């Protein structure tokens, strides 16, 4: 959906130990080749952080994998450093660089709300850690650095490293305390296989704050409904990535959604007409289709 484009002009701000040969070599290196393999359209996901369920969706970690600075993450203001954010690629990836983006570019949504608030101070010192073992590690430090305030900072790794599970450790912000904000995180490299090996099984009923989401899968085809049957879904799945069209008969509106199925959950976003971002559409699988609302049957089992 979105391909990685470098927004930097001039020299890159690169991280590492002062005077270290690896840093000096990286400072002279060209922009790293590859795509943003953490982007939602590549099957990348962000796990909920501490106390996220208590906060508005405009501060959730999933906003960091949407590929732009309009939506972002905000830490609680009363939690001491370091902050840790956990991510998962769709498979093992060759990681070459990381881009920390703290530009503040909110958009006004159709209800008048903003996609971000000005609260919080941009990420300053950080480290990216990686693992090929599992979400709990063990992790190794891939790179450390300092991000520019209200800008995008690309940091080359000292060497290309293979990882699937990633952890961003935020050690400080530019204010020195209080809430920390970040607009986007990009991981530059190559995936062994886009999406994931095989096709994820997504059939079931998922809990969501605006009513359950029910999905039925047959091969790569997916049917579904949401909001207690008031809306219907139809689309396809590749690996663990779903691209769905949604239709609300009550509102007479149609749009799309990009969702990743992993760890018994759905991660992703729904989009309004013209592909304008709606909001995150994360949900957790609770039961099988036998628990689907009767209003969903027509959407889940349409006539042949």
Order of alpha helices (4+ residues) and beta strands (2+ residues): alpha-beta-beta-beta-beta-beta-beta-beta-beta-beta-beta-beta-beta-beta-beta-beta-beta-beta-beta-beta-alpha
